[in-house]
Amino acid sequence: MTFPPDPVRFDEARPLALAVALDAAASGVDVLVVRDIFGRLALLLDDRSCKVETADQEVWRERIISTLGRYAADRPLLLASGLFQPDAYFASPRAAAELRYVAAPGQGSIRWLDNTVVGADWARVSTPEAESGGVRTARTALYGFKGGVGRSTATFMLAKHLAKKGNCVLVVDLDLESPGSGPLLVTEDQLPAYGIIDQLVESALGNEEGLDLVAQATHFQLQDNGELWVAPARGRGVPGTEYAYVDKLNRVYADVPGHGGGTFADRLEAAVRACEDAVARESRRPDVVLLDSRAGIHDIAAVTISRLCDLALLFGSDNGQTWAGYRDLFSAWLSSGQAKEIREKLRMVASMVPGADGPAYLETFRDHAWECFSVLYDDLIDGDTGFNPSPEDKSAPHSPIPILFAVELVGLDAVSTPGWDGHPLVGAAYDAFLETATNLMIEGPR
């Protein structure tokens, strides 16, 4: 195989492959561009309804090899007629239309199929399914691209606020690498024997029946028929047995065929449902579930936002890291064709807003958020209709819900400081967030 004189890098390979796909589609054949887990690319041509000339095949194959270098697959061009099960590729639900290409009359389509080891669920947006009888608990995810933005504290405050209004609330701590909301809500001696980590490990073997997964919150008293339940990331364990958390963590993310397994996304969804069912057995089905998500571009966050929730509250501070991270994430949703499905359930949260110049800070935050979210909005020409809210639209996904900076929370050991959440300045910091988030959860995202 002859490689180009200058090495082709990952970011360059896709547009080079699409250029060859464009020429192939111009001949009338439908093209599927496939990228493997190493980033290597191949063109699959659907010759079942459109003949592909041998001479053209050779030209396109040589172009892929000569332009992509090491990013050309070992078999860079394949025909549907030569595949054992061509519809496994061409009819795959993961194959998305190439958004940058619109077929003219007589031309074939171009579609894109990306294969990854992790992170695939960022590109698989779906709405949680209703339980039997058409009833389903409303789920809200709390997510931050970067850690340290107060996500777990906000989860605690929101859970308490909703429960005080008479709701049955379940908090699920999905931050497996750094459990946060569980310890804030339940004392260690009152934790259930098992946690989400155990549900994921045991379900891989079909061995999850009967796990003790939830406990009632112990750090404050509730009134008006409200209830607050917690499904922690880790449990307290069984007396006399070592609780090997790290060993379990090393085993949860794999897809597991057979038994009670399935994809990691399937098992995580089943784990959340098992926690909801556990609360229903102990008391009543939760009215609201808060999913305290893992930070960063991580598979747990991917499944939580793309598949498990109705509303995703995205936390951030006004800095370059925040916007670069969210821009990468939004661009991935755009490339996978999921922008329209995901944007309706997103809402930005501005955390730790400085009190002295709060209005000016929030205006700058809003403008930066709008620039970032514009990736997900429709490009409109005069007279077009679509979803493209203005920067000033207070109901738009980019419009920030503020949480004010409270010096009382700096360095706070919440677990050993009872009553911290009742401090007037802490309450003032969260007032707008609690009111707006509650309204969104009751009325639904725009």
C-alpha positions in Angstrom: 0.0 0.0 0.0 1.4 3.4 -1.0 0.9 6.2 1.6 0.7 9.9 0.8 4.0 11.8 1.5 2.6 13.7 4.4 0.8 11.7 7.1 -3.0 12.1 7.1 -4.4 12.7 10.6 -7.7 11.7 12.1 -9.5 15.0 11.5 -8.4 15.1 7.9 -9.5 11.6 7.0 -13.3 12.1 7.1 -13.5 15.0 4.6 -11.1 13.2 2.3 -13.3 10.0 2.4 -16.4 12.1 1.9 -14.9 13.7 -1.2 -14.6 10.2 -2.8 -18.1 9.4 -1.6 -19.4 12.5 -3.4 -18.0 11.4 -6.7 -19.4 7.9 -6.2 -22.9 9.3 -5.3 -22.8 11.5 -8.4 -22.9 8.3 -10.5 -26.2 7.4 -8.9 -25.1 4.8 -6.4 -26.0 5.1 -2.7 -22.9 5.3 -0.5 -22.3 4.4 3.1 -19.1 5.7 4.6 -18.0 3.5 7.5 -15.4 4.4 10.1 -14.0 1.6 12.3 -12.9 1.8 16.0 -9.4 3.0 14.9 -10.8 5.7 12.7 -10.1 3.9 9.4 -12.6 4.5 6.6 -14.2 2.4 3.9 -16.9 3.1 1.3 -19.8 0.6 0.9 -21.6 1.0 -2.4 -25.2 -0.3 -2.8 -25.0 -1.9 -6.2 -28.2 -3.9 -5.7 -30.3 -1.4 -7.6 -27.6 0.6 -9.4 -24.8 -1.0 -11.4 -21.2 0.2 -10.5 -18.7 0.0 -13.3 -15.5 -1.9 -12.5 -13.3 0.9 -13.8 -15.0 3.4 -11.4 -14.5 1.0 -8.5 -10.8 0.9 -9.2 -10.5 4.6 -9.4 -12.4 5.2 -6.2 -10.5 2.5 -4.3 -7.2 3.9 -5.4 -8.2 7.4 -4.4 -9.1 6.2 -0.9 -5.8 4.5 -0.5 -3.7 7.3 -1.9 -5.4 10.1 -0.1 -6.2 8.6 3.3 -3.0 6.7 4.0 -3.1 4.8 7.2 -6.7 5.9 7.7 -7.8 3.8 4.7 -9.4 0.5 5.7 -7.8 -2.8 4.7 -10.7 -3.2 2.3 -11.4 0.4 1.4 -14.3 -0.2 -1.1 -17.0 -2.9 -0.9 -20.1 -3.7 -2.8 -23.4 -4.6 -1.2 -23.6 -7.6 -3.5 -20.4 -9.0 -2.0 -21.5 -8.7 1.6 -23.1 -11.6 3.5 -25.7 -9.3 5.2 -25.6 -6.0 3.5 -28.6 -4.6 5.4 -26.7 -5.0 8.7 -24.8 -1.9 7.4 -27.2 -0.2 5.0 -30.3 -0.6 7.2 -28.5 0.0 10.5 -30.4 2.4 12.8 -27.0 3.9 13.6 -26.4 5.0 9.9 -27.1 8.7 9.7 -27.6 10.9 6.7 -24.5 12.9 5.9 -25.8 16.4 6.8 -23.4 18.2 4.5 -24.8 16.5 1.3 -28.1 16.8 -0.4 -28.6 14.4 -3.3 -29.6 16.0 -6.6 -31.9 14.2 -9.1 -30.1 11.1 -10.4 -27.5 11.1 -7.6 -27.2 8.6 -4.8 -27.4 9.3 -1.1 -24.5 9.5 1.3 -24.8 8.1 4.8 -22.4 7.8 7.7 -21.8 4.9 10.1 -19.4 5.4 13.0 -18.1 2.5 15.1 -16.6 3.3 18.5 -15.5 1.4 21.6 -17.1 4.0 24.0 -19.1 7.2 23.6 -21.5 5.9 21.0 -24.5 6.8 23.1 -23.9 10.5 22.6 -25.2 10.0 19.1 -28.3 7.9 20.1 -30.9 10.3 21.4 -34.2 8.8 22.5 -37.1 9.6 24.9 -37.6 7.4 27.9 -40.4 4.9 27.5 -43.6 4.9 29.6 -44.2 2.2 32.0 -47.1 -0.2 31.5 -50.3 1.7 31.6 -48.8 4.8 30.0 -47.4 6.2 33.2 -43.7 7.0 33.7 -41.7 8.9 36.3 -40.3 12.2 35.0 -36.5 12.2 35.0 -34.1 15.2 35.1 -30.4 14.9 34.6 -27.9 17.2 36.3 -24.7 17.3 34.3 -21.5 19.4 34.1 -18.8 19.2 31.5 -16.3 20.1 34.2 -16.4 19.0 37.8 -16.4 21.4 40.7 -19.5 23.4 39.5 -21.7 22.5 42.4 -23.8 19.9 40.6 -24.2 17.5 43.5 -25.0 20.3 45.9 -27.6 21.6 43.5 -29.0 18.0 43.3 -29.4 18.0 47.1 -31.1 21.4 47.2 -33.5 20.5 44.3 -34.4 17.2 45.8 -35.2 18.7 49.2 -37.2 21.5 47.5 -39.3 19.1 45.5 -39.9 16.7 48.4 -41.0 19.7 50.6 -43.7 20.3 48.0 -45.2 16.9 48.6 -43.4 15.0 45.8 -41.9 11.5 46.1 -38.4 12.1 44.9 -35.7 9.6 44.0 -32.0 10.8 43.6 -29.8 8.4 41.7 -26.1 8.9 42.1 -24.6 8.0 38.7 -21.2 9.6 39.4 -19.6 6.2 39.9 -16.0 7.4 39.8 -16.7 10.1 42.4 -19.9 9.5 44.3 -21.4 12.8 45.4 -25.1 13.2 46.1 -25.5 9.9 48.0 -23.3 10.9 51.0 -25.0 14.3 51.1 -28.4 12.7 51.6 -27.9 9.5 53.6 -25.6 8.7 56.6 -23.2 5.9 55.9 -24.8 3.6 58.4 -28.2 4.0 56.7 -27.0 3.3 53.2 -28.6 0.3 51.4 -26.5 -2.8 51.3 -26.0 -2.3 47.6 -25.6 0.5 45.1 -25.9 1.3 41.4 -22.5 -0.3 41.0 -23.8 -3.6 42.3 -26.9 -3.5 40.1 -24.6 -3.1 37.0 -22.2 -5.9 38.0 -24.9 -8.4 39.0 -27.2 -7.7 36.0 -24.4 -8.7 33.7 -24.9 -12.2 35.0 -28.7 -12.0 35.4 -28.1 -12.1 39.2 -29.6 -8.7 40.2 -32.9 -10.0 41.7 -33.5 -8.9 45.3 -30.8 -6.3 45.6 -31.3 -3.7 48.4 -30.8 -0.5 46.3 -32.5 2.5 47.9 -32.8 4.2 51.3 -34.7 7.2 52.6 -32.8 10.4 53.1 -31.7 10.9 56.7 -30.3 14.4 56.9 -33.5 16.4 57.2 -37.2 16.0 58.1 -39.9 16.2 55.4 -43.5 17.3 55.7 -46.7 17.5 53.6 -46.5 13.9 52.5 -43.2 14.4 50.6 -40.6 11.6 50.5 -37.0 11.6 49.5 -35.2 8.4 48.5 -31.6 7.8 47.5 -30.0 5.2 45.2 -26.3 5.7 46.0 -23.4 4.8 43.7 -22.0 2.5 46.3 -23.7 0.6 49.2 -22.6 -0.1 52.7 -21.9 -3.7 51.9 -22.7 -6.9 53.7 -21.2 -7.2 57.2 -18.2 -9.5 57.3 -17.6 -9.1 53.5 -15.2 -6.7 51.9 -16.9 -4.2 49.6 -14.6 -4.3 46.6 -15.8 -1.1 44.9 -12.8 -0.5 42.6 -12.9 -4.1 41.4 -16.6 -3.7 40.5 -16.0 -0.4 38.8 -13.5 -2.0 36.5 -16.3 -4.3 35.2 -19.4 -2.1 34.7 -18.9 -0.5 31.3 -18.6 -3.5 29.0 -21.4 -4.7 26.7 -22.4 -8.1 28.0 -24.0 -10.7 25.7 -26.3 -13.4 27.1 -27.6 -13.9 30.6 -29.2 -10.7 31.9 -26.7 -8.5 30.0 -27.0 -6.4 27.0 -25.3 -3.1 26.1 -24.0 -0.9 28.9 -26.7 1.6 28.0 -29.4 -1.1 28.4 -28.1 -2.1 31.8 -27.8 1.5 33.1 -31.4 2.1 32.0 -32.5 -1.1 33.7 -30.6 0.0 36.9 -32.4 3.3 37.1 -35.7 1.5 36.5 -34.9 -1.0 39.2 -34.3 1.8 41.7 -37.7 3.3 40.8 -39.3 0.0 41.3 -37.6 -0.4 44.6 -39.1 2.8 45.9 -42.5 1.8 44.5 -42.3 -1.4 46.5 -41.4 0.4 49.7 -43.8 3.3 49.4 -45.1 4.7 46.0 -43.7 5.2 42.6 -41.5 8.3 42.5 -43.0 11.5 41.0 -39.6 12.8 40.1 -36.2 11.2 39.5 -33.0 13.3 39.7 -30.0 11.7 37.9 -26.7 13.1 39.3 -24.6 12.4 36.3 -20.9 11.8 35.8 -19.0 14.9 34.5 -17.1 15.1 31.2 -17.7 13.3 27.9 -18.2 9.9 29.5 -20.4 7.0 28.6 -22.5 7.4 31.8 -23.2 11.0 30.9 -23.9 10.0 27.3 -26.6 7.5 28.3 -28.0 9.8 31.0 -28.5 12.8 28.8 -29.3 11.1 25.4 -31.5 8.3 26.6 -32.6 8.4 30.3 -33.9 11.9 30.9 -36.7 14.3 29.8 -34.8 17.4 30.9 -31.0 17.9 31.1 -29.7 20.7 33.2 -26.2 21.6 32.0 -24.0 23.2 34.6 -21.1 25.5 33.8 -19.0 28.6 34.6 -18.3 31.3 32.1 -14.8 30.2 30.9 -13.2 28.8 27.8 -13.1 25.3 29.1 -16.8 25.2 29.6 -17.7 26.5 26.1 -15.0 24.4 24.3 -16.3 21.3 26.0 -20.0 21.9 25.3 -19.2 23.0 21.7 -17.5 19.7 21.1 -20.5 17.9 22.5 -23.0 19.9 20.5 -21.0 19.4 17.3 -21.1 15.6 17.9 -24.9 15.8 18.2 -25.1 17.8 15.0 -22.8 15.5 13.0 -24.9 12.5 14.1 -28.2 14.1 13.1 -29.5 14.3 16.6 -29.6 18.1 17.1 -33.3 18.5 16.8 -34.1 15.6 19.2 -31.6 16.7 21.9 -31.9 20.5 22.0 -35.5 20.4 23.2 -34.6 18.9 26.5 -31.5 21.0 27.4 -31.2 24.0 29.7 -28.1 25.8 30.8 -27.3 26.5 34.5 -24.8 29.3 35.4 -23.2 28.1 38.6 -21.4 30.2 41.2 -22.6 33.6 39.8 -20.7 36.4 41.5 -23.2 38.5 43.5 -21.5 41.9 43.0 -21.7 42.0 39.2 -24.3 39.2 38.7 -26.4 40.9 35.9 -23.3 41.7 33.8 -21.9 38.2 34.4 -25.1 36.5 33.4 -25.4 38.6 30.2 -21.9 37.6 29.1 -22.6 34.0 30.1 -25.9 34.1 28.1 -24.1 35.5 25.0 -21.4 32.8 25.2 -24.0 30.1 25.7 -26.0 31.3 22.7 -22.9 31.2 20.5 -22.3 27.6 21.7 -25.9 26.4 21.4 -26.3 27.9 17.9 -24.6 24.7 16.7 -27.9 23.0 17.6 -30.2 25.7 16.2 -31.6 25.8 12.7 -30.0 28.1 10.1 -32.8 30.3 9.0 -33.0 32.4 5.8 -35.6 35.3 5.6 -39.1 33.8 5.7 -38.0 30.3 7.0 -39.5 28.8 10.1 -37.6 26.7 12.5 -36.0 26.7 15.9 -33.5 29.5 16.3 -34.3 31.5 19.5 -32.7 34.9 20.0 -30.0 35.5 22.6 -32.5 37.3 24.7 -35.1 34.5 24.7 -35.5 33.6 28.4 -37.1 30.3 27.7 -34.4 29.1 25.2 -32.0 26.2 26.1 -29.1 28.7 26.2 -30.8 31.1 28.7 -28.9 30.5 32.0 -30.6 29.6 35.2 -28.5 31.2 37.9 -27.0 29.8 41.1 -25.4 32.6 43.0 -22.0 32.3 44.7 -22.3 31.7 48.4 -19.2 32.0 50.5 -20.8 29.8 53.1 -20.4 26.8 50.7 -16.6 27.3 50.2 -14.8 24.4 51.7 -18.0 23.2 53.3 -18.1 19.6 54.7 -21.8 19.2 54.2 -21.9 15.7 55.7 -20.6 16.9 59.1 -22.3 20.4 59.1 -26.0 19.8 59.9 -28.3 22.7 58.9 -26.0 24.2 56.4 -28.7 24.3 53.8 -31.0 26.4 56.0 -28.6 29.4 56.0 -30.5 32.4 54.5 -27.6 33.2 52.1 -27.6 29.6 50.9 -31.3 29.8 50.3 -31.0 33.1 48.4 -28.3 31.6 46.2 -30.5 28.8 45.0 -34.0 30.5 44.9 -34.0 31.3 41.2 -32.6 27.9 40.3 -35.1 26.0 42.4 -38.1 27.9 41.1 -37.1 27.7 37.4 -36.0 24.1 37.5 -39.2 23.0 39.2 -41.3 24.8 36.6 -39.4 23.1 33.8 -39.8 19.7 35.4 -43.6 20.2 35.9 -44.3 22.0 32.6 -41.6 20.3 30.5 -38.8 21.9 28.4 -39.7 24.2 25.6 
